Amino acid sequence: MRLARFSGVGLTCFAIQAGILLALKGSGAPGPVANAVGFLASAQVNFLLSTYFTWADRRSPHVPWPRRWGSFQATVAVSLACNTGVYALASGFLPPVAAAAAGVCAGALLTYLASDHLVFRRRRAAQTDHFGDSIDDHRRPAAALPGPHGGAAAD
């Protein structure tokens, strides 16, 4: 299910990027500038959708929002570099759209893995004092309780 949410967010953000690209290019902005603005805007929407939709079950109050945002932006930068590199390599022997698709797939895979293992990783549960067979059993074992003379119960 998470992969479907990730894909849906990716398609939504691509549509935002493409819309901004076309709007800016239509108003006379150079293509690379229009594409960069669209990419940066869609990356911010992607962060919000990823935080509240794709990885919502992994939101943690212990991770400051700016740190998670910064980690996501670093992931976006590395993903963009991967996407561009794969496109550059593949464009030597594939048509442009196929080369672009290869780059998008490589970047998306990298983003998914980085999000899963770094940006939105599961946090370990806090250590609790449970002693019985059940996680709900918080009784101390008899040897840990103080005895009648202040020492361990076994004395």
C-alpha positions as CSV (number, residue, x, y, z in Angstrom):
1,M,0.0,0.0,0.0
2,R,2.9,2.4,0.8
3,L,4.3,1.9,-2.7
4,A,1.0,2.9,-4.2
5,R,0.8,6.0,-2.0
6,F,4.4,6.8,-2.9
7,S,3.6,6.5,-6.6
8,G,0.5,8.6,-6.3
9,V,2.4,11.4,-4.6
10,G,5.2,11.1,-7.2
11,L,2.7,11.5,-10.0
12,T,0.9,14.4,-8.3
13,C,4.2,16.2,-7.8
14,F,5.3,15.5,-11.4
15,A,2.0,17.1,-12.5
16,I,2.8,20.1,-10.3
17,Q,6.3,20.4,-11.7
18,A,5.1,20.1,-15.3
19,G,2.3,22.6,-14.8
20,I,4.7,25.2,-13.4
21,L,7.2,24.4,-16.1
22,L,4.7,25.0,-18.8
23,A,3.2,28.1,-17.2
24,L,6.6,29.8,-16.7
25,K,7.9,28.8,-20.1
26,G,4.6,30.1,-21.7
27,S,5.3,33.4,-20.0
28,G,8.8,33.6,-21.5
29,A,11.0,32.1,-18.8
30,P,13.9,30.0,-20.1
31,G,13.2,26.2,-20.0
32,P,15.9,25.3,-17.5
33,V,14.8,28.0,-15.1
34,A,11.2,27.1,-15.5
35,N,12.0,23.4,-14.9
36,A,14.1,24.2,-11.8
37,V,11.4,26.3,-10.3
38,G,8.8,23.6,-11.0
39,F,11.1,21.0,-9.5
40,L,11.8,22.9,-6.3
41,A,8.1,23.8,-5.8
42,S,7.0,20.2,-6.3
43,A,9.7,18.9,-3.9
44,Q,8.2,21.0,-1.1
45,V,4.7,19.6,-1.9
46,N,6.3,16.2,-2.0
47,F,7.7,16.6,1.5
48,L,4.3,17.6,2.9
49,L,2.5,14.7,1.1
50,S,5.2,12.3,2.1
51,T,5.1,13.4,5.8
52,Y,1.3,13.4,6.1
53,F,0.2,10.7,3.6
54,T,2.9,8.3,2.4
55,W,4.9,7.9,5.6
56,A,2.3,9.2,8.1
57,D,2.7,6.2,10.4
58,R,6.3,7.1,10.9
59,R,6.0,10.7,12.0
60,S,7.8,11.1,15.3
61,P,7.6,14.0,17.8
62,H,11.3,13.2,18.6
63,V,12.6,14.3,15.2
64,P,12.5,18.0,14.7
65,W,10.6,19.1,11.6
66,P,13.5,21.1,10.2
67,R,15.9,18.1,10.5
68,R,13.4,15.9,8.7
69,W,12.9,18.6,6.0
70,G,16.6,19.0,5.6
71,S,17.1,15.2,5.2
72,F,14.3,15.1,2.6
73,Q,15.9,18.0,0.7
74,A,19.3,16.2,0.7
75,T,17.5,13.1,-0.6
76,V,15.9,15.2,-3.4
77,A,19.3,16.6,-4.4
78,V,20.9,13.1,-4.6
79,S,17.8,11.8,-6.4
80,L,18.0,14.6,-9.0
81,A,21.7,13.9,-9.5
82,C,20.9,10.2,-10.0
83,N,18.1,11.0,-12.4
84,T,20.3,13.3,-14.4
85,G,23.2,10.8,-14.5
86,V,21.0,8.0,-15.7
87,Y,19.4,10.2,-18.3
88,A,22.8,11.3,-19.6
89,L,24.0,7.7,-19.8
90,A,20.8,6.3,-21.3
91,S,20.3,9.1,-23.8
92,G,23.3,7.7,-25.7
93,F,21.3,4.7,-26.8
94,L,17.6,5.3,-26.0
95,P,15.1,7.8,-27.3
96,P,14.8,10.9,-25.1
97,V,11.5,10.0,-23.4
98,A,12.7,6.5,-22.6
99,A,16.0,7.9,-21.3
100,A,14.0,10.4,-19.2
101,A,11.8,7.5,-17.9
102,A,14.9,5.5,-16.9
103,G,16.2,8.5,-15.0
104,V,12.9,9.0,-13.2
105,C,12.7,5.4,-12.3
106,A,16.2,5.4,-10.9
107,G,15.6,8.6,-9.0
108,A,12.3,7.3,-7.6
109,L,13.9,4.1,-6.4
110,L,16.6,6.0,-4.7
111,T,14.1,8.4,-3.1
112,Y,11.9,5.5,-1.9
113,L,14.8,3.7,-0.3
114,A,16.2,6.8,1.3
115,S,12.8,7.8,2.6
116,D,12.2,4.3,4.0
117,H,15.6,3.9,5.7
118,L,16.7,7.4,6.5
119,V,14.2,10.3,6.3
120,F,11.1,8.5,7.6
121,R,12.7,5.5,9.2
122,R,11.1,3.6,12.0
123,R,12.2,4.7,15.4
124,R,13.1,2.1,18.0
125,A,10.7,1.9,20.9
126,A,11.9,3.3,24.1
127,Q,13.4,0.8,26.6
128,T,10.7,-0.2,29.1
129,D,11.0,-2.1,32.4
130,H,9.0,-5.2,31.8
131,F,10.0,-8.4,33.5
132,G,7.3,-11.0,32.9
133,D,6.4,-13.0,29.8
134,S,4.0,-10.2,28.7
135,I,5.0,-6.7,27.7
136,D,2.3,-5.5,30.1
137,D,3.9,-7.2,33.1
138,H,5.9,-4.5,34.9
139,R,6.3,-6.5,38.2
140,R,9.9,-6.8,39.4
141,P,11.3,-10.3,39.8
142,A,11.5,-11.3,43.5
143,A,15.3,-11.2,43.5
144,A,15.2,-7.5,42.5
145,L,12.9,-6.5,45.4
146,P,14.5,-5.4,48.7
147,G,14.5,-8.0,51.4
148,P,13.6,-7.5,55.0
149,H,17.1,-6.3,55.9
150,G,17.5,-3.9,52.9
151,G,19.4,-6.3,50.7
152,A,18.0,-8.5,47.9
153,A,15.0,-10.6,48.7
154,A,17.1,-13.8,48.6
155,D,19.1,-12.9,51.8
